[in-house]
Structure formats: structure tokens, C-alpha cells
Amino acid sequence: MRSLVRLLTIAGFVLLSASAALAAPPRGTAVAFLPDGKRVLAGSTAGYFDVLSVPRGELLERIETGHRSVNGFAVSNDGTRIATANGDGTVAVWSASDFSKQLTLTGHGKFVMAVAFSPDGRRIASGGGDMTVRLWDAATGAPIAESAGHGDRINSVAFSADGKLLASVSEDGSVRIWDAQSGAAVAELKPPDGNAGLRKVAFSPDSRRIAAGNTFDTFVWDLSAKSLAYKTAGALRTISYSPDGKRLALGRDALILADAASGKVENSLGQVLEQIGGNPAAMAVSVDWKWFAVLPDQGTIYIANLAEADAQPDTEACEYEELRDPMCLGEPCGMTKVASDGKCIQVTNASPRRVHVTAKLRCGSDAFLSLEPGQSEKLSTGNDCVRMRGDIIAIDVAYTKGGEGR
């Protein structure tokens, strides 16, 4: 594909000594574009981050942070500062011009997973393993507020575009909304169908909606009524609203583009992800929605032109000659019933444990379900149900596993 640009290898794989060969290679953790769209940042478990050019992918600098594991990035709207969420429980603030360290924020009791700048750049929010959301003065590093309420690690934080609200999502499956000035609790939102850990959160550009996603689903709420607007494809690795607020980019095992008003999936850019050298660890879309980057856990990072990739829908053949039962993979398959009601495919969990169901579809985005014992639900992609057994290539069923930490 012409829009695909190979970048440099993240996490050096050339082993320089026998002792080095004994250590596990670093893994990719986080990726972010600078607002100028000319540079992209890639983090690693080794505590450094790489600065690469866009679109050529030349390694401009490798920044040794002195911290354990760079778990997340935030970039100020004016493009002058970068914040890193670090595995040693700190947040570090860097100059985006010479990458010198300006501040180190300490106070979290465990690893930090998420960090965000307020729209005016005057505050920083962070969250992580100690289950607290913290507000900091971005100029001095002084703590402003500490907010508690989540029951598990915090995976993502985001400010609303008007700067009034701060949102956090957690492995406990909830979205909590805080006053961005005082840190006071404003609201708690919970998806209606399960408690799978939420990984990413984003406000719409008009600050009227909030989207939060996990492996299986993205939930979008209207903030004024605090009511669920719709559920669509999952967003485990990124959620990004287009600048005009009309589309959503959702990162899972593919970058999925959806209509932001309805959640209807419009394209799945999986043909790009099939070419990376590892499992996707992180994804990011540039502020102007010109580029997107995919960082594998180990291997080579790729960057692609979003408009060109969007113009080339998935090419997997959608034609089939006859209806057939899908192949079923995974230990709980024998206790997972798949049946058609004449219109849609219904999946029932007859096992005594909660299961996650992934249906590999012949055309379009894969379908995901999370089912409690005895629960039955229709397979769907976005708002569209899967209508025929012939649409499904294979179904993978797995028992729920606990979330991992860093």
C-alpha cells in the first residue's frame, strides 16, 4: 500500500553481548503525535521514548528518561511540552523542542498509566495503579487535587475541550467525571452490559459527549442527560474524534472508523495492521487526522496516511457459496450456543463462567461479546447485527481473565 510507511524498529533487537541476550527485549507501550504532525513519539518498557519523523520514519532522538517504563504520553495543545506517565509512579514533563526534562511530579503510590494536559496547558491530570486521579500545576509541578473513587487501576484520563471536566476510566469498568478545577466528583457512568475494564476515554470536540472503550465495545454517552447514546465497536488502544466531531477512530486489533453521531462502523483499516511485526500495543491519530500510527508490542512501528487508507476498504472476499457453521475455537466452545433466529445470530453462554466471544467475520469488523453465565445476546458490528452463519469464519470463545498491571 502506498500510504504505508515503514518506521524504525522500536526497542533495539540487535543483541550486543551474551548477557544482553538473557534479558527480555523491551516492548512498545505508547504512541503519540506532536501537533505539528511531523514527529511521532514511541514509548517502551525500557524507560526510553523514541522521536521519529513523519512520514519518513527517521529516528531523530532516543530519550533516556531515567524512569521505569513509559506507559503513556500527553502533548500540550501548543505543542511545546510532553508529559510521560511512568512505571515508577512519576509523571515527567519535557520540552518538545530539545527534549530536556522540565519537571518530575511525584505522589502516586504505584505505576502511572495515563496523563493529559488541560486545553489551556495550565494543568496536568494523571492516573494509574493507586486508583487515584491527580491534578497538578503544569508550570510548577505542585499538586492541586487528589480524587479517589475507582476500584481498580486507572487506564486513561481526558479533559473536555472546554476545560471544565476531567474524565477517567478504570479496569473496574466505570467512567468517572470530575470537576477539572477542584477535582470534585461530578458523575459516574457505567456501561449497561457488563463490567469489563475500560481502557480509553475521550470527549467530543463540543464537550457534549463522552466515549469510553474496551476490547469489545465503545460506549458513548450524552453528558447533559448522562444517558447512553449508543454502543459500537471496541476501542482498546485509542479513541479519537475527528476535528469536526463527525467521525470516531477506534483502535482495537484494527483502526475502525465510525460515524460519531450513530456509531455505525464505516471502515476497518485492518489491512494495515496485518503487516506489523507483533500484536498492536498502541495506536494514535494525529490531531489533524492526516496520519495514524500503530505500535506493536515487539517489532516495527508503522505509520499510514489516514485518508488514503480509508479510501481502501478491507479487501477480504465477502462472497461465499453456501451457509455453513463457523469453526469454534477455545475451551468453552462446547458450552457456547450459536443459533440464528432467521434474522440475526444469537450467542448463548451455557457455561458457569463469564466468557468473551470473538467472531471473525468474512467482511467488515469482527464482532465481540462479553456474556455472563446464562446470558444470550445478538452478534453485531456497531448497530448492525450479523445476519447469516455464512458471514462468520470462526468464533473464538475464552473465559474472562483478570487485567494486567505494569
C-alpha positions in Angstrom: 0.0 0.0 0.0 1.4 3.4 -1.0 0.2 5.0 2.2 2.1 2.6 4.4 5.5 3.9 5.6 7.8 1.6 7.5 9.3 3.2 10.5 12.2 2.2 12.6 12.3 -0.8 14.9 11.1 0.1 18.4 13.1 -1.4 21.2 16.6 -2.4 19.8 16.7 -6.1 18.9 20.4 -6.3 17.9 21.9 -8.1 20.9 25.4 -6.8 21.7 26.5 -9.4 24.2 25.7 -12.8 25.6 24.4 -11.2 28.8 22.1 -8.9 26.9 20.6 -11.9 25.2 19.4 -13.1 28.6 17.2 -10.1 29.1 13.7 -9.9 27.6 13.6 -7.3 24.8 11.7 -4.1 25.6 8.1 -3.8 24.5 6.3 -0.9 22.9 3.9 0.8 25.2 2.5 4.1 23.9 2.5 6.3 20.8 1.5 9.9 20.2 1.9 12.5 17.5 3.1 16.0 18.2 0.6 18.7 17.0 2.8 19.7 14.0 2.1 16.2 12.5 5.8 16.0 11.6 7.0 13.9 14.6 5.7 10.9 16.4 6.7 9.5 19.9 7.0 5.8 20.7 7.4 4.6 24.3 8.9 1.4 25.7 9.0 -0.7 28.8 12.8 0.0 28.9 12.1 3.6 30.1 13.0 5.5 26.9 11.0 7.0 24.2 11.9 7.5 20.5 11.2 10.6 18.5 10.6 9.7 14.8 10.0 11.9 11.8 6.7 11.7 9.8 6.3 10.3 7.2 9.8 9.1 6.6 10.2 7.4 10.0 13.7 8.5 10.6 14.9 8.2 14.2 15.5 11.8 15.3 16.3 11.1 19.0 16.1 8.4 21.7 15.3 10.0 25.0 16.5 8.0 28.1 14.1 9.2 30.7 15.6 7.6 33.8 12.2 6.2 34.7 10.8 2.7 34.6 8.5 2.1 31.6 7.0 5.0 29.6 3.3 3.9 29.8 1.6 6.9 28.2 2.1 10.3 26.6 0.3 13.7 26.6 1.2 16.6 24.5 0.1 20.2 25.2 -2.1 21.8 22.7 0.5 24.4 21.8 3.0 21.6 21.1 5.7 22.9 23.5 5.6 20.3 26.2 5.3 16.5 26.5 4.3 14.6 29.6 5.1 10.9 30.2 3.2 8.5 32.5 5.9 6.3 34.1 6.1 2.9 35.6 7.9 4.2 38.7 4.9 6.2 39.8 6.0 9.5 38.4 4.9 11.9 35.7 7.7 13.7 33.8 7.3 16.9 31.8 9.6 17.5 28.8 10.4 20.3 26.4 9.1 19.4 22.9 11.9 21.4 21.3 15.1 19.9 22.9 13.5 17.1 25.0 15.1 18.4 28.2 13.3 17.4 31.4 11.4 20.3 33.0 9.6 18.7 35.9 9.1 15.4 37.7 5.8 15.0 39.5 5.7 12.6 42.4 2.9 11.4 44.6 1.3 8.4 43.0 1.7 5.2 45.1 2.0 2.9 42.1 2.7 3.0 38.4 1.2 5.8 36.3 -0.8 4.6 33.2 -2.3 7.8 31.9 -1.6 11.5 31.7 -3.3 14.5 30.0 -2.8 18.3 29.6 -5.8 20.7 30.1 -6.7 22.5 26.9 -5.1 25.8 28.2 -2.0 23.8 29.2 -2.1 25.0 32.8 -2.9 21.7 34.4 -1.9 18.1 34.1 -4.1 15.1 35.1 -2.7 11.6 35.8 -3.9 8.2 37.0 -2.7 4.7 37.4 -2.2 1.8 39.7 -3.1 3.6 43.0 -6.6 4.2 41.7 -6.4 8.0 42.2 -6.7 10.8 39.7 -4.3 13.6 40.5 -4.3 17.2 39.3 -1.0 19.2 39.0 0.1 22.7 38.2 1.8 22.3 34.8 4.2 25.2 35.4 5.4 24.3 38.9 4.5 20.7 39.3 2.7 21.5 42.6 -0.2 19.1 43.4 -3.7 20.7 43.2 -6.1 17.8 43.9 -6.3 14.1 44.5 -9.6 12.3 43.6 -10.5 8.8 44.6 -13.4 6.5 43.8 -12.3 3.9 41.3 -11.9 0.3 42.5 -9.1 -0.7 40.2 -6.3 0.8 38.2 -7.0 3.9 36.1 -6.1 3.4 32.4 -6.9 6.7 30.7 -7.7 10.3 31.6 -9.0 13.2 29.4 -10.1 16.8 29.7 -13.2 18.1 28.0 -12.4 20.6 25.2 -13.9 23.5 27.2 -11.6 22.6 30.1 -14.4 22.3 32.6 -14.5 18.5 33.1 -12.0 15.7 33.6 -12.8 12.0 32.9 -11.1 8.8 34.0 -11.7 5.2 33.1 -10.7 2.2 35.0 -10.2 -1.6 35.0 -13.3 -1.5 37.3 -15.4 -0.8 34.2 -16.6 2.7 35.2 -16.2 6.2 33.8 -15.9 8.9 36.5 -16.2 12.6 35.7 -14.6 15.2 37.9 -14.5 19.0 38.1 -11.3 20.0 36.3 -10.6 22.8 38.7 -11.3 21.3 42.1 -11.2 17.6 41.4 -14.6 17.1 43.0 -16.7 14.2 41.7 -19.4 15.2 39.2 -20.8 11.9 37.8 -20.2 8.1 37.4 -21.2 6.3 34.2 -21.3 2.6 33.8 -21.9 0.5 30.7 -25.3 -1.3 30.8 -24.0 -4.8 29.9 -21.0 -5.9 32.0 -18.1 -4.7 33.9 -15.1 -5.3 31.5 -12.3 -2.9 32.2 -12.4 0.3 30.2 -9.1 1.3 28.6 -9.6 4.6 26.7 -11.7 7.7 27.1 -12.3 10.9 25.0 -14.7 13.8 25.0 -16.3 15.0 21.7 -14.9 18.4 20.4 -18.1 20.2 21.6 -17.8 18.6 25.1 -21.3 17.2 24.8 -20.5 13.6 24.6 -18.0 11.2 26.1 -16.8 7.9 24.6 -15.1 5.1 26.6 -14.0 1.8 25.2 -12.7 -1.7 25.9 -11.8 -4.7 23.9 -15.4 -5.4 22.9 -17.3 -2.2 22.8 -17.2 1.6 22.9 -20.0 3.3 24.8 -20.9 6.9 24.0 -23.0 9.0 26.5 -24.7 12.3 26.1 -23.4 14.3 29.0 -26.3 16.6 29.5 -28.7 13.7 30.2 -26.0 11.3 31.3 -27.7 8.7 29.1 -26.2 6.2 26.8 -26.4 7.3 23.2 -25.2 4.1 21.6 -22.7 1.2 21.7 -20.3 0.5 18.9 -17.0 -1.4 18.1 -14.4 -1.6 20.8 -11.5 0.7 21.5 -8.8 -0.9 23.5 -5.9 1.2 22.3 -7.2 4.6 21.2 -10.3 6.8 20.8 -10.0 9.9 18.7 -12.7 12.3 17.5 -12.1 13.9 14.1 -11.6 17.7 14.4 -15.1 18.4 13.1 -16.6 15.8 15.5 -18.3 13.8 12.8 -16.2 10.6 13.0 -14.6 8.4 15.6 -11.4 6.5 15.2 -11.4 3.4 17.5 -8.2 1.3 17.9 -8.6 -2.4 18.7 -6.9 -5.1 16.5 -7.6 -2.7 13.6 -8.3 1.0 13.4 -12.0 1.3 13.0 -13.7 4.5 11.6 -17.3 5.1 12.7 -19.9 7.8 12.4 -19.8 9.8 15.6 -23.5 10.6 15.7 -24.7 7.0 15.4 -21.7 4.7 16.0 -22.2 3.0 12.6 -18.9 1.4 11.5 -17.9 2.9 8.2 -14.5 1.2 7.6 -12.0 -1.1 9.3 -8.4 -0.5 8.4 -7.2 -4.0 9.3 -5.2 -4.4 6.1 -2.5 -2.2 7.5 -2.3 -4.0 10.9 -1.9 -7.4 9.3 1.6 -6.2 8.2 3.0 -5.2 11.6 5.5 -7.4 13.3 3.7 -8.1 16.5 0.5 -7.6 18.4 -0.8 -4.0 18.5 0.3 -2.3 21.7 -0.8 1.2 21.0 -2.4 3.4 18.3 -2.7 7.1 17.7 -4.2 9.5 15.2 -2.6 12.9 14.5 -4.5 16.0 15.6 -5.4 16.9 12.0 -6.4 13.3 11.2 -3.8 13.1 8.4 -1.8 10.2 9.9 -2.2 7.3 12.1 0.4 5.1 13.8 0.4 1.6 15.1 2.9 0.4 17.6 3.4 -3.4 18.1 4.4 -4.8 21.5 7.6 -6.0 19.8 8.7 -5.4 16.2 8.3 -2.5 13.8 6.1 0.6 14.1 4.1 1.7 11.1 2.5 5.0 10.1 0.0 5.5 7.4 -1.9 8.3 5.7 -5.4 8.1 7.1 -7.3 9.4 4.1 -5.6 7.0 1.7 -6.1 4.0 4.0 -9.8 5.0 4.5 -10.2 5.1 0.7 -9.2 1.4 0.5 -11.7 -0.7 2.4 -10.8 -4.2 3.6 -10.2 -6.4 0.6 -11.2 -9.8 2.1 -13.7 -11.5 -0.2 -17.2 -11.2 1.0 -18.6 -13.8 -1.3 -19.5 -17.4 -0.3 -21.4 -20.2 -2.0 -23.4 -21.7 0.9 -24.3 -21.3 4.5 -22.1 -23.2 6.9 -21.5 -23.5 10.6 -18.4 -21.5 11.7 -15.4 -23.1 13.2 -15.3 -22.7 17.0 -12.0 -22.2 18.9 -11.3 -22.2 22.6 -12.1 -24.4 25.6 -15.6 -23.1 26.3 -16.9 -23.7 22.8 -18.9 -26.8 23.8 -20.9 -24.7 26.2 -21.5 -21.7 23.8 -24.6 -22.0 21.6 -24.7 -20.2 18.3 -28.1 -20.1 16.5 -29.9 -17.9 14.0 -33.4 -16.6 14.7 -33.9 -16.1 10.9 -32.6 -12.5 11.1 -29.6 -12.3 13.5 -27.1 -14.7 15.0 -27.7 -15.3 18.7 -25.0 -16.4 21.1 -25.8 -18.0 24.5 -23.3 -18.7 27.3 -24.3 -22.0 28.8 -21.1 -22.3 30.9 -20.9 -21.4 34.6 -18.3 -18.7 34.0 -18.2 -15.4 32.1 -16.9 -15.7 28.6 -15.6 -13.4 25.9 -16.7 -14.2 22.3 -14.9 -13.0 19.2 -16.5 -13.7 15.8 -14.2 -13.4 12.9 -16.4 -12.1 10.0 -15.9 -12.6 6.3 -16.5 -8.9 5.6 -16.2 -5.8 7.9 -15.2 -5.5 11.6 -15.0 -8.5 13.8 -17.9 -8.9 16.4 -17.3 -9.1 20.1 -19.5 -10.1 23.1 -18.9 -10.5 26.8 -21.5 -12.8 28.3 -22.4 -13.7 31.9 -23.5 -17.3 32.6 -26.9 -17.9 31.0 -26.8 -14.6 29.1 -27.8 -14.5 25.5 -27.1 -11.7 23.0 -27.0 -11.0 19.3 -23.7 -10.7 17.5 -23.4 -7.2 16.0 -20.8 -4.8 14.4 -21.7 -1.4 15.5 -25.5 -1.2 15.2 -25.8 -3.9 12.6 -26.5 -7.5 13.6 -24.7 -10.4 12.0 -27.5 -12.0 9.9 -26.2 -15.2 8.5 -23.9 -18.1 9.6 -22.1 -17.7 6.4 -20.9 -14.3 7.5 -18.8 -15.9 10.2 -15.5 -17.6 9.5 -14.7 -18.6 13.1 -15.7 -18.0 16.7 -13.2 -17.8 19.5 -14.5 -18.2 23.0 -12.4 -17.6 26.1 -13.0 -17.4 29.8 -12.6 -13.9 31.3 -9.1 -13.2 32.6 -8.1 -10.5 35.1 -6.4 -7.3 34.0 -2.6 -7.0 34.0 -0.5 -4.2 35.6 2.8 -2.7 34.8 
